[in-house]
Amino acid sequence: MGFMWSSPKTPLTERLINDVHVEPIRTGDLILIGDYSENMCMEDFSPWTTVGIVFSNNRIFDGLNVYNIQNFIKHQNEVKIRYYDGIRHYGFDKRLNNAIKRSCYKSQQLSDPDIDASYGVAHVLFILQIIDNGDIWDVRPFHFSSSSPFKKLDLQRYYSNNKDF
């Protein structure tokens, strides 16, 4: 027998968070920005326009500049994330920050208009030894997608498939 003001038993057995599959954004994750505008149908089929890699304090490096994640994805229709599934050993964040600094410096030295901004992200992955191929001069954002038919970068070992952000 209970009191009149006591609560029913069911709220104590329910989960507080309904979706248990929500993964937090962590360092090393890739964020893909898509563009499904009319211009995409007119030119070659490349819906991914920008790629960025997440590093300390929810900042993101897109190959040329550093942004806050909220500013990077603001007003974007199509945003996907590829989670880094590799092992984050002790010092991973420091190595990632140093690789981004080196890549920023190298990107500033290069003034070739044929090199896309995503070269900087690929260069970071090359420094971290996530990708083996050093021939990344012609890499484009669609090479980072898991659904891309172009397999220039072998990211399947370390990254998940594209997921909604």
Summary of the structure (lengths in Angstrom):
residues: 165
radius of gyration: 20.1
end to end distance: 48.3
largest distance: 79.7
contacts: 423
relative contact order: 0.18
helix: 28%
strand: 17%
